């Protein structure tokens, strides 16, 4: 290959400086990463508690494969300029500081992802930055939607799945009754949970499709076809799953909503979804080729038109477009054969870290200070979240301390004991994976007293009953009790009424603080501002409870009419005694005296 020996050479790496320089560069990277690590670990623990995000370790693996594929053979790189870029790092530092003060793993994870491309640019310049963008894009699949919109998406997909599958079942002539996110068939209520509504497969399929498109360096038009197709086939696959579940139970009385049969059905549906996406890719490949060719033709014609326009403007201005360059001629350049490696033809060789902006002393001091503050400030939250991230310890403690005899069924006042049951559900169930339930009668009403577990932080039980078809008629906080609890009223379209009381406890038997009701944007702003009052013990307790494994204590009363004032008071007294006995049993403390 020929090259001009007088041309400006590619910027070389700064001198290594021996072991001291190497340690300086590596230490600066470790210090910066240590500032992001605590909150990012908390975010990973939170993701593991969400069934539709438990695939996130595969996202990290996919990002590593994309980085190796796109940035593995770039040749020798030069570090990026420090001018202006370090101010972006400072802004990310401020964002991380706010995340640490409010103990917000979500905001900390966002700050981490926003910092990664800056570090890549400082280390390997614009070439490394562009090459790592595909891996960076895939990493955003570990960030849930903010402000609870993840929850809204789940409920929305459930409602679509329930209505659409009900219409299909109607066309088959199968007798059923849709109630919220339940489908009743005969004597069985089949729940449309997160797995059946499509939220789990939606995230997995979208992440896999994006990884495949980026790994194969797909064109924009191919992405524009396959990503909507992936969403479409996910919805179709989950509608098919629901129809199969209801039809199989109606015909063969086989329950496919839990256990290994449910997992096997989900795996089969997911495999069929990937096959349909691959078929869509094969089907539209000729169309993508035609569109890409047409786009290239338009670009060539646009370039030709601009060139013709330039020549015409020169003619109009009196210039001769055919005249050569009149600038002073350059001296002849000596040409000699050299071996010049181009990006993509040799392994990537990065500059020494000590010569980049990453090793800047002010940045190391800033992020080092934040790392020390976080490791001391966030250690209690980090330890609580990691020590029992899957809730096993809480499950074992509840099952060891809460038994049928915990509630004296022979001394429950006007209530008549019917039976005691224990339930085990799938992890994606909103009602909790495990429940221990006592059933009573109160006149024409059925009273369900239960402890449900495990959850992480506060669990809004009113949303669960809304998903079952119950229409909320308002809720309130009973503050005359210590600790306070939540009460809610419901009714069905059929005319039945319900009354709910519930609260939550952690693994030590301590009550979890009730959520603050937000009715307007100003309420949200005030409550969010209180998250930064790190000097307030109540704020620290509320922040700690976000990561605690919890169990839920509830009494749910349903019947043909609303409770009268005497019945309501009887249920309240029963709940007060019920939760105190559970609290005493779980915590091991003596029962409170009235």
N, C-alpha and C positions, 0 to 999 in steps of 0.2 A: 504494500500500500504506500502511496506517495503522500507526503505532507510538506508544508512549507516550514523550513527551519527557522524563519524569521517571524513566524506568527506567535502571538502571545500564548504561552503555555497555560494549560489548565492549572488553577491554583493548587499548590501542593499542600499536603498536610503539614501542620506545624510540627516542629521538632518534638520528639517524645519526651525528652527530659529525664528519662530513666524511671526508676520505681516510684519516686516521689510524684512525678507527673501522672503516672498511671493511677496511683492511689487517690490523687486529688480529683481526677475525673470520675472515677468510680464512686468515691465518697459523695460527691455532689449529687450524682444521680440517686444514690440510696437515700440521701437526706430528703430530696424532693419527693421521691416516691413514698417515704415514710410519713410525710405530711398528708398524703391521700389515703394511706392504707387503712387506718381505723374505720373511717366512715364507709369505705368501699367494702370492707369485711362485713360491717353491719348491713349494708345493702344486699350482699350475697346471702346472708342469713335470712333477711326478709323475703328475698326471692324464693328461697327454698321452702318457705311456708305457704307459697302460692302455687297450687298444682299446675297452673298454666304457664309457670315460669321455671319449673324444675329442670328444664332442658338447658338452662343457661351455661353449665360447664361446656356443653358442646359448642356454644357460641364462641367461647374463648379458644377452643381447639380449632374451629373453623377460621377464626381471625388469624391465628398463628399460621395456618396453612396458606391463607391468602397473602400474608406478609412474606412468607418464604417464596411463594410463586411469583409475586409481583416485584419483590425487592431483593431477590437472591442473587441476581447477576447484573448489577448496575455499574461494575467497574469501580474505579477510584473516584470518590466523591469529595466535594469541598463543603465545609460548614457554611451555614447561612449567615447573613449579616445580622449583627446584633441591634442595629438601629431600629427603634420602634417596637421590636419584637418583645423585648424584655418588659415593656409596659403592658403587653397583653398578659404575660405571666403574672405581673403584679395584680392586674384585674382579676385573674383567676384565683390568686391568693386571697383577695378580698372576698370573692364568692365562697371560697372554702372556709374562710373565717366565719362568715354568716352561717354556713352549714354546720360548723362545729358548735357555734353558740346556741343554735336552735336544735342541735342533735338531729339533723335531717339527713339520713343516709341517701335519700333520693337526690337532694341538692349536691351532696358530696360526690355522688357518682357522676352527675352532670359536669361538675367542675373538673373531675378527673378526665373525662372524655374530651372536654374542651382544651385541656392542657396538653394532651398527647400530641396533636399535630404541631403545636408550638415547639415542643421538645424535639420532634422529628426534624423540623426545619432548622433549628439551631445546630443539630448534629450533622445532618447530611444535606442541607440546602433544599431547594425546590424540587430537585430530582427525587430525593428520598421522600419528601412530603407527598408528591403526586403518586408515588409507588405504594405508599401505605394507606392512601385514602380508601381503597376497597375494604381493607381489614378494619379501618376505623368506622366505616359505614355499617358493617355487620355488628360491631360492638354495641350499637345503639339499640339492638334487640334485648339488651339486659336492662333497659330503662323503661319501667311501666309508665302508662299515661298519668299525667299529674292530676292533682285535685280530685281524686276519686273517679276520674273518667274511665279508668279500667273497670270499676264496678258497674258504671252505667253501660259500658259496652257489653259486659257479661249479661246483664238483665235484658238489654235490647236484643242480643242474639238469642236468648232463651225465649223471649216473646215471639220472635220471628219463627224459631224452630217449632214452638208449640202450635201456633196458628197454622203454619204451612203443613205440618204433619197431620194436624186435625182435618184440614181440607182434603188431603190425600186419603186419609182413612175414611172420610165420608164418601169419597168417590168409590171406595172398595165396599161400601156398605157395612163397615165394621162399627158396631155400636160402642160408643165411648163418650166420655164427658171431660172436656178440657176445663181445668180450674187453675187459673194463674199459670204456674209452671208445673202443674200436675196433670196427668192424663189418667182418668179413672176408667178401668176396664173391669166390669163385674165387681168383685169385692176387693180389687187391688188398685192402689194408687201408685202409678209409675212417675217418678220425679225426673224432670228435665234438668239435670245438673250441668255443671260447667263442661264436663266431658261430652255430654250429649248435645249441648247447645252449640258447640263448635269453637269455643274460645281457646281450648287447649290445642286442637289440631290447627287452628288458624295461625297461632304464633309459630308453631313448629313448622308448618308448611311454608309460611311466608319466609321465615329465616332460612330454611333449606333452599327455597327457590332463589332467594337473593344470593346465597352462597354459590349456587350452581351458575347463576348468570355472571357473577363477578369472576369466578374461577375460569370460566370459558371465555371471558372478555366479550360478552355479548354486546350487540349494538343497542342503541337507544330504542329502536323500533321493536326489537325482540323483547326488551324489558317491558315496553308499553303493552305488549300483547300477553306475556306470560304472567305478570303480576296480577292483573285483573282476572285472568283465567284461574290462577291459584285460589283467589278468594271465591270465585264462582264454584269451583269443584269442591272446596271445603264445605260450603253451604249445602250443595247437593249431596255430598257424602254423609253429612250429619242428618239431613232429612231422611235419607235412606236408612241410617242407623235407627232413628226413632220409629219409623214405620216397621222395621224388622222387629224391634223390641216389643212394640204393642201387638203386632200380629202373632208373633211366636207365643206370647203369653196368652192371648185370646184363644189360640188354637190348641197349644200343647201344654199350657200352664207352666212354662219354663221362664223363670225370671232372669233376664239378661242385663239387669241394671246394676249388678254387683258381682264380686268374685271373679274367678278366672275366666268365666264365660264372657263377662263384660269386657275384660282386658283383651281377650282374644278377638272379640267382635271389633273393638276399637283398632286393633292392629291390622285386621283385614281391611277395614274401611280406610285407614291411613295409607295402606299399600295401594289400594285401588285409586285413591286420590292422586298419589304420585304418578301412577301409570297414566291417568287421564291428563295430567299436566304434561307428561312426556309426549303423549299422543297429540296434544295441542301444539307442542313445539314442533313436532314432525309435520303436522298438517299445515302450519302457517309458515314454515321455513321458506317455501317458494315465494310467498307473499312478502315476507321480510326482505328477501333478496331483491325482488322487483322494486319495493319501496326504497331500499338503500341505493339501488342503481339509479332510480329516478332522482333521489336527493343529490347524488354525486353529479348527475348531469346538470341539475339546477345550479349547483355550486360552481361548476365549470363555466356555465353560461353567464352567471353573475360576475365571475372574475373576468371573463372575456368582455362583457359589457362595460365594466369599470375601466379596463385597459383601453377599449375603443373610446370611451368618454374622455379619458385622459389625453389621448392623441388628438381628439377633436378640440379640446380646450387649448392645447398647445398650438394647433393650427389657427384657431380664432385669435390667439394672442400674438401671432406673428412668428412663432418659433417654428423651426424645422424639426419635426419629430424624427426624421431620418438622420439628422446630424449626430455625429458621435459626441462623446464626452470631451469637452474643451478644457477640463481641469488639467493641471500639470501632470505629466506622465510620471508614473512611479518607476523606480529603478527595477531592473530585472531581479527576480528573486531566485536564489539558488535552491534547487530542488534536490532532495536526497531521500532515498527510501528509508522509512522508519516503520516500526511496528507500533501502531496506535490502537489500543483496545477501546472499543466503543461500548457504551452502556448496553448490557444484554449479552455481551460476548465474554465477560470474565466475572469472577466472583466479586461481590460488593466489598469494597475496602473503605471503611468509614474513617473520618479524621479522628485524631486523638481527642478524647473528651476534654482534656485540660485546656485545649486551645479554642474551645467553643464557648458560646454564651451561657451554656448550662453550668459551667464551673465558675461563674461570676460570684465573687464573695458576697455582695449584697443579697443576691437571690438565695444563696446557701444559708445565710444568716436568717433571712425571713422565713423560709420554709423549715429550717431547723427549729426555730422558735415555735412555729405552729405544730410541728411534729411532737415536740416535747409537751406542749400544752394539751394536745389531743390525747397522747398516750396516758397522761395523768387524769385529764378531765373525763374522757370517754371510757376509761378502763372499767368502771362498774357496769356500764351499759354493754360494753363489748363482752365482758365476762358472762353476764347474765344471758346474752343472746347466744354465745357460742357454747356455753356449758350444757345447755339442753335445747339445742336448736330444733330438734324434731319432736320435743314434748314427751319423750319416753319417761323421764323422771316423774312428770306430773301425772301421766296415765297410771304408772305403777303406784303412786301414792294414793290417788283417788280409789283405785280398785282395791287397795289394801285397807283403806280406812272407811270407805262408804259401802255398806252392805244393806241387805233388805231390812235388817233389824235396826238400822240407824234411825229409822222413823217408826215410832211406836204406833202401829196401825190400829191398835185397840183403843187408843186415847186420842182421837182427832176431833172431838166435839161433834158437831152436826154432820160431819162427813162419814160416809160408809166406804170402807176399804173394799176394793174389787180384786186387784192383782198387782204384782210387781214384775217388771220385765227389764232385760238388759239387751241393748242393741249395739251392733257393730256395723258401720257403713263404710263407704269409700272415703278416701281422704279429701275428695273434691266436694263432699256433701256440705252444704251450708249449715245444716243442723248439728254438725260436729261428728267426728268419726265414731265416738262412743257416747252412749246415753244410759243412765239408770233411772227408770221411770216408775213412779207409784201412781196407780189409777184409783180415783175415788168417785163417789156419787154424792151430789148435793142437790136433793130434790130432782128436778128434771135435767140438771146440768151434770156434765162429766168434767171432773177436775183432774188434770195431768200435772203432777209435781215431778220434776226431773232435774238431774244434774248432767250437763252436756260438756264434753271436753274432747281434745284440747283445742284451744284457740290461741292466737297471738294478739295480745292487747285487747282492746274493746271490740265486742261483736254486737252489731245492731240487729237484735232479734226481730224487731218490727218489720224489717225488710224481708226476712224469711217467711213470716206469715203472710205478708203481702204477695210474695211469690207463690203461695199456696192458694191464692184466690180470695183471701180475706181483704176487705176494704177498710183501710184505717179511718177511724172516726175521731182521731186526736190522741195525743199522749201527754203525760205530765210527769213531773218528778216529785215524789213524795219525800219532802225534806223534814218532816216531823219525826222521821225514824233515823236512827244512827246505826250503821251508815244508811244514806238515802237509797231509794230504788226507783225504777221507772215503771209507770203504769200506762197501759194503752187499751183502747177499745176498738173492736172490729165488728164488722157485720158481713154476711154473705148476700149475694143476690137472691138466694132462696129464702132469706128472711132470718136465718140463724144469727145469733150474736155471740161475741166472745169477749173475754176480759183477760188481760195479760199483766203479770208482775214479774220482773226479773232484775238481777244484778249479777256481778261477776267477782270472782276471787282468784288470787294468784296461788302459786304452789305452797306458800306459807299460810294460807288461809286468811290473808289480808284483803279487804275489799278494794277493788279497782275503782278509781274515780270515774264519775259519770261524765259523758261527753258534754261539751258546751254547745247549746243549740245556736246555729247560725242561720238567721232569717234574711240577712241582707249582706251586701258587700262590706259595709262598715263593720258589721259583726265579725266577718271573717278577718278584716284588717286588725281589729282590736285583739282578737284571739291569737292571730299570728304574731302580733307585736309582743304579746306576753311570752311567747316561746323564747325570746331573747333575754328574759329576766332570769339569767342564770344564778343570780344571788338569792332568788326566792325559793325556799324549800318546797313549796307547792309545785312550782314549775319543774324542779328537779324530780319530784315524785311522779308527775305526769309524764315527763320524758322517759323515766325509767320504765313505766308501765307499758310504753309502746312496744317494748321488746320482751315483756314477760309472758310466759305461757300461762294461760288462764283457763278456768272452768266457769261454766254458766249455770246459775241456779234460777229456775223459773217455775211459775205456776200458771197454767193456761186453763181457763174455764170456758166451755162452749155449751150452748144450749138453745132451746127454741125461742127464748126471750132474754132481754138484758137482765142482769142481776139487780135486785132491789137494794136499798141502802143497808138492810140488815145482812143480806147475803154477801154484799161487797165487804162489809166490815168483818164478817166471819172468814172470808177468803184472805183478807189482809192479815188477820191475826194468825191464820194457819201458815201463811208464807213467812211471817216474822219468826215463828217457832221453827218452821222447816229449815230456813236458811241458817238460823243460829245453831241448830243441831249439826248441820253439815259443816259449818264453820268450825265448831268445836271438835268435830270428828277429824277434820283434815288438819287443823292446826295443832291439835293436842292440848289447847288451852282449856281452862275451866269455863263452864258456861256462864254467860253474863247473868247477873241477878236483875230481875225486873225492878 
